[in-house]
């Protein structure tokens, strides 16, 4: 963890379980699926997580064991009975602090079982007995972790709206910093990589949300989203030269080459590193839905960066720079040009790629003319209604 010597808070088990679930769903290379299944079932049993067990069985197409589910439900009922008794006792004999503690314990337990509806009601009850924006924000973020683990996108969006309101009302600096990590994860999951990159870069120097992800994972996400969305000078200033990134980037396979080779225009090395990273993207719970999008956008960015230095270049020369065949580059560029992602055209007869970047001054002139025409049109319409004399 950056910026502190405190022992990091362990990752919420529901988010660890989500990661393992995706490793199984995507049949990750090198993953021991028997070990992963054992770990998931062990975690579920340890937390009496009947609802989560049913959810995982559905997602992974496991046959649900009626006996196991009944056992989990019985264990949860017994535990909840004790928690309800503690709440009742606190209401009768204890003060507000003890009552709040009992309500929070119940809400956190229900969240750990995967009972989204029960946990939501319990967190609401606990929040009503909580004073101060900071402690309330802690409860809202605990609820957000459950929704992240169950991939409840709409509910998570509403919860983060609530968290932002509490943060604006008086959340302290550390909690606001944590909230950025939650917002960044939600932004990645909904393909708003520019938003995610900004949030991660804002909080990476003082990262403390280890209940969501490790510091290494934070750097991994920061680099990927920044490469997608930042221009080359910003990438150098904010990421490549960042002490926080430099401190761990070499511990993450392929990430340093992926970042530095693109900036240094070593495209063949960049493609090799990119290929090595793709499995991590494919099996990631937040990036997996955008795997093909990520592949396209990164390649398009590399091709566009390469072509910025040329008015025209041969297909053979470009293919050598990327360490691929001319046929591959021809087909790749044609697809990106058709989609409007690369500003170029291909002369197949001559075997040349010609860039078609618009002239900046001419573009500004045309834009000014259009705006002037729009203003004149508005004035003419107004003159029909208003007596300008």
N, C-alpha and C positions, 0 to 999 in steps of 0.2 A: 504493500500500500504506500502511496506517495505522501510525503510530507508529514508523517507521524511515525513514532516508534511503538504505538499501541498495537496489540495483537489484533489482526483483522477479524471481523465478525464472519463466521462461516457462511457460505452460500446457502440460501434458503433451499431446503431439500426438494421442494416442489420444482424449482428451476433446474436443479441438478437432474432430477427425474425427467424433466422435459427434454434436456439435452440427450440423455440416454435413450429416451423414446425415439428421438429423431435418428440416432445412430442405428437403432433397430429398423425403423421405418425405411430408411434409405439404404440399408444393407452396406454400411460404411466399410470401406476397404480396411482389412486388418482387424476389424472389431470382432471380439469373441462374443457372439450373440447369446451363448448359454450363460456366460458370466453377466452380461448386461441384464438378461431376464432375471437372473437370481438377485442382482442388486435392486432392480425395480421392485420385485415382489418382497424383498426384505424391508425396503424402505416403507412400502405400503403397510406391511404388517406392523412395523415398529410404531406407526402413527395411527393405527386403527382406521385406515383410510378407505372405508367401504366405497364412498362415492368416487374417489379417485381410482380405485381398483376397477370399478365398472367403466369409467371413462377410458382408462388405459386399455382394457380388454377390447373395447369397441374400436379404438384408434389402431391398435396393433392386430386386430382380428384374432385375438386369443379366445379360446373357449372359456367362458366364465364358469368358475367353480361355485356352485350354489353353496356348498359347505363352507368354503373360504369366505364368501360374502356374508353368510349368516354369522360366522365367527367374528368378523370385523365389525358388523353392526351391533352384535351383543357387547363386544368390548367397548365400543364407542358409547353405547347406551349407559353402561355402567359408569364410565368416566364422566359423561355429561350429567348423570344423576348426582355425582359428587360435586361437580362444578355448580350445578343449580342450587344445591344445598348450601354451598359456600356463599353464593349470591344472596340467598334468602337470609342466611345468618348475618351477613354484613348489613343487609337492609334493616334488620331488627335491632342489632346490638352495636354495630360498628359505625365508624364515621364515613364521610364521603370518599376519603382516600382508599379505605379498605374495600368499599363497595366498587369503586372504579377498578381496583386491582383484580377483584373477582370477575367483573364483567370482561375485562381485557383478557384474562386467562381463558375464559370461555370462548371468546371470539377467536383467539389465536389457535385454540384447540380445534374448533370447527373448521378454520381455514386449513389446518394441517390435514384434516380428514378429506378435504376436497369438497366439502358441502358449501357450494357457492351461495345458495339462498340463505341457509342458516347462518353462515359467517357474515353475510351482508347485514342481516338484522341484528346480529350480536355486536358487530362493529358500530352500527348506528346507536345502539343502546349504550355502549361504552363511550362513544363520542359525546353523547348528551351529558354524561357525568364527568367530562374532561374539561378542565379550564386551561386556556392558553392555546394559541395557534400552533406552537411547536409540538406539544404532546398530541394534539389532534392530528397533525400532519403525520406523525409516526403511525397512527392507526390507519390513516388513509393509505399510506405507502404499504403497510402490511396487507391491506385489502388488494392493492394493486399487484402485489407479488402473486397472490392467489389467482387473479385474473390473467396475469402473464402465464402462469403455469398451466392454466386450463385453456389458454388462447381465446379468452372471451374479449374480442376486440372492441365491441360497442360498449360493454361495461367498463373496460379499461379506460376508454376515452373519457367517459363521464367521471370516473374516479380521478383521473389526472386533471380534469378541469377543476374538480373540487380541491385537489392538492395545490394547484396553482393559486386558487382563491385564498386558501389558508396561508400559503407562502407570502402572498402579497399583503395579507393582513397582519403579518408579524412573525413569520417564520425566521429563524436565525440563519446565519450564513452557511453553516454546515448542512443544515437540512435543505436549504435552497440548492446547494451544490449536489446533494444526493438526488434531489428531484430531477435535475438535468439528466442524470443517467437513466432514470425511468422513462423520461420523455424521449431520450435518444433511442432507447430500445423500441418504444412504440413507433417512433418515426421510421426506424429501419424496417420494422415489421409491415409498415404501410407504404414502403418504397419512397419515403421522403428523405433521401440520402443527404441532400444539402442541409436540411434541418438537423439531421443526426450528426453530421460532421461538425457543424457549428457548436452544438451542445457538448459534444465530446471534447472538442478542443478547448471549450470554456472551462471544463471541469477536470481535465486530465492531470493538471499540475497538483491538484489537491484532492484527488480521487479518494473516496472513502466508502463507496457503496458496494462493499464486498459481499453483502447479502444478495446482490443481483448478479455479479460476475467478478472474476478475478481481475487484478490489475493488468495481467497479460492479455486477457480477453478484451479489456477496454482499449489497450493499445492496438490490438488486432482490428477491432471495429473502427477505431479512429483512422488508421492508415487506409483501410479499404474505402471508407466513405469519403475521405479526403482525396484520394486518388481519383475517384469518380467525379468529384464536384469542384475541386480547387484548380485554379490555373497554375502554371508552372512556377512563377515567382512566389505565390502564396504557399504552394506545397513545400518549397525550399525553406521559407521563413518560418512557417507554422508547424511543420511536421518533421522534415528531414533534419533541421537544426534544433529540434526540441530535445532538451535534456531528458525529459520524461520518456519520450519515445526511444531515444538512444539507450536508455538504461536497461530496456528489456527486449528490444526488437530482435536482437541476435538469438534470443532463446526461442523464437517462434519460427519454425521452418519456412524458408522461402520468402519471408516477409521483407527482410532487408533488401534482398536482390530485387524483389518486385517494386519496391518504392524507389530505390536509388537508380536502378537501371533505366526506369522510365525517365527520371529527371536527367540522367546523364546521356540519354539517347542511345543506350546500348540495347537495341530492340530485340536482338536474338536472345540475349540473356534475360531480358524482361519477359519474353514469351515463355521461356523455360520456367522461370519463377512463377509466372501466372498459371501455367499448367499444374505446377506443384501445389498451388494454393486452392485450386478449384474444388478439390475433395473436401476441404475444410468449409468452403462456402456451401457446397451441396448438402452437407450433413448438419449445417447450423440451423437451429430452430427459428431464428429470426431472418436469416438470409435465404434459406432453402426455397421459399416460394418465389424468390426473385433471381434464382440461379441463372436462368437463360438470359434474363435482362442484364444481369451483372456481366456475363460473358460478352454480350454484344457491346455494351457501353464501354467497357475497358478496351476492347479491341478497336472500337471506333475512335476512342480518344488517342490511342497510340498511333493509328494511321494518320489522323488529322495532325498530330504533333509532328510526325515525320514529314508530311507534305508541306507544312508551313515554311520549310526552308527552301522549297523549290517552286519554280513556275512549271517545270515539267521534269519528269524522271522516268527512266525506263522501268518496265515491269521487272526485268531481270535484276536491276540494281536494287530495287525495293525488296524483292524476294530475298536477295542475299543479306540485306540489312536485318530482315526479320528471321532469317534462318529457315525459310520455307521455300516451296517451289513457286515458279512463276504462275503456274496454273491455279494454285491455291490463292495467291494474291489477286489474280484476275477475278476469280469467282467471288472472293470476299469483298473486294472493293466495289464490284458491280452491285452486290446486295446492299451495301451501306450507301452507295450513291443513290440508288433508287429510293431508299428510305429517307434521303435527305440528311444523313448523319455525317457524310464526308463530302466536302465541297470540291469535287473533281469530276473529270470525265476521262474515259479510257479510249485511246485510239488503238484498237486491236491490230490494225494493219501495220502501224509503225511500232507497236509494242511499247507505247508511251502512256504515262498518266499525266494529265495536265490539270493543274489546280484552277479552280474557278472562284476564287475568293472575290467578293464584291469590293469595289473601290469605296473606301470609307468616306472620302469627301463627296463623291457623287451620291452615295447613300444618304448622307446628311442633307445635301442639297434637295434631293427628291422628297425627303421627309419634311423639310421646311416648306416646300411648295405645297405639299398636301395639307399641312396644318394651316397655311395661309388661305388656301381655297376653302377649308372648313370654316375659318373665321369669317371670311367674306360671305359665305352662304348663310351663316347664322345672322349676320348683320342685315342681309337682304330680307330674311324672313321676319326679323324684328321690325324692320322699317314699314312692313305692311300693317303692323299692329299699332306701333307707337308713332306718334307725331314727332318726328325728330326736330322739327322747327321749334 
